[in-house]
Amino acid sequence: MIFEAVRVLIIFALAFVVALIITPFVFRFLQKFNLHKVNIRSAETAPVFYQFHKDKSGTPTMGGIIIWATVLGLAFCFFVLRLIFDGFANYFDFVSRPETYLPLATLLFTAIVGLIDDMFGILGKGPHGGGLTVKRKLLLYTAVAAVGAWWFFFKLGWDVLYVPFLGNIVIGAWYIPFFIFIIVATAFSANETDGLDGLAAGTLFFAFGAMAVVAFVLGRFDLAAMNAAILGALLAFLWFNIHPARFFMGDTGSMSLGITLGVMAMLTNTALFLPFFGLILVGESLSVIIQVLSKKFRGKKVFLSAPIHHHFQGLGWPESQITMRFWIISAVATTLGLVLFFLARFA
C-alpha cells in the first residue's frame, strides 16, 4: 500500500513537471497558427457576457491539449518502457485493461472530438460561425455516452448501482439511461464551467482528486495513478490559466475531462457521489437549465446571465474572486463527499 501511494505521488509530480515543460511549446504553437478564441456573442444578445469578456477575444484556446497530451504521453512512455525493460519499469506503468483502458481511450477520443469542435469555432464554421451549438453538443455527448453504456451493459455485464448506505442495487436495463445521463451531465457541466480563468481547471482538480482517493481506497491503483497524472497536468495548466489566463482550455479539454470523469465514476460505481465531488459543475449546468426553462415558459430570466458565474460578474464580483470562492466551495463539498464515501464504505 505504501509503495502504491509513493507511486501515485511520483506520477503526480512527474505529470506536473512534464506539463510545465511542454506548455511553452504548446503556447507558441497556438500563437503561431493564430488559434485564438473568437468572441461571437454580441452586446445585444449577451450584454453581461460581452461586457466582461470582450477583451478576451484573441486569447489562444485549445490549451486543454497540455492536459491530455501529458496524461496520454506518460501512459504511452511507461507502457513502452515496461515492454522494453520490464522489472522496475512496471512500477510506473498505469496502462491496465481492467482499470484504465476505457478511461484512457475515452480521454483520447473525446479530446480529438473536442479539438475538431474548437477548430470549427476558430475557423468560423458551424452554426453562427462558432462551432457546435449547445443542442448539437448535447447530441454528440449522448452519442458518445450511448456507446459507453452499450459497452458497460452488454460487454462488461454491468447492471448494478451502488447506493450509499444501502449497498449495490441491480437496476437491469435502467443502467443504460443512467449511464448516458451521468456522461452527458459531466460533459455538459464541465463545458459550461469553462467560462472564467481557472474556474473549470480548479473545480475539476478537486473532482479528480476525490476520484483518485476513491480509486486508491478501492484498490484500483492504476486508476488512481491515472488520476494522479491528470491532477499533475491540471495543476500545471492552472499555473498559466489563472487570471489573466494566457490561454483557455477549450472543448478539447473540458469535453474530454468531463466525459472521462463520468466514465471513472461509473467504473468505480460512485456516480451518486458526483454531486459532491463536482458541486460547482452541477450548479453551473443547473443554472443554465433553469435560465433556459424560465425564458421559455415565463418569458423572463432568473439570473442576470447564465451559467451562474456570469451572474455574479453581473453583480459586480471580480473574476478572480468568483473563481477562488468557487474553488473553496469545491474543496468543502469534495471533503464532505469523501467523508460520506468513507462512512458508507466502512459503516
Buried (B, 14 or more C-beta within 10 A) or exposed (E): EEEBEEBBEBBBEBBBEBBBEBBEEBBEEBEEEEBBBBBBBEEEEBBBBBBBBEEBEEBBBBBBBBBBBBBBBBBEBBBEBBEEEEEEBEBBBBBBEEBBEBBBBBBBBBBBBBBBBBBBBBEEBBEEEBBBEEEEBBEBBBEBBBBBBEBBBEEEEBBBBBEBEEEEEEBEEEBBEBBBBBBBBBBBBBBBBBBBBBBBBBBBBBBBBBBBBBBBBBEBBBBBBBBBBBBBBBBBBBBBBBBEBBBBBBBBBBBBBBBBBBBBBBBBBBBBBBBBBBBBBBBBBBBBEBBBEBEEEEEEBBBBBBBBBBBBBBEEBEBBEBBBBBBEBBBEBBEBBBEBBEEBBEE
